[in-house]
Amino acid sequence: MKHHLFTLLILVAALAAYFDGFKASAGTFLVLGGMLELWFWLRAASKPEQPKAADQGV
């Protein structure tokens, strides 16, 4: 669940950066938004890490 929540927060940050970049014509925010969106899609396409048996105390 934490994986999905963090991924959603990345998407919200990307959208906020895009909005500020378009509003202020700031290229830095547009680039930041693009990088955050790329990170979002990479996380969304990957499977969340499964805890290892050693971590569960088995």
Phi, psi and omega in degrees: 000322179298324180300314182290322179295316179295321178296319177295321178296324176297317179297317179298318178297320178296315179296321178296319179294318177300314182300312179294324180294318179287323182293319185258003184053041181260112181298329181299316180291327177293318178294316178300317178298319178296318179294319178294322178294319177299316178299318178302310183293324177296318178289322182293329182276344181265158177276145175296147179293135178270138177297142180282156180301324179295329180285338182271356179079023180272000000 
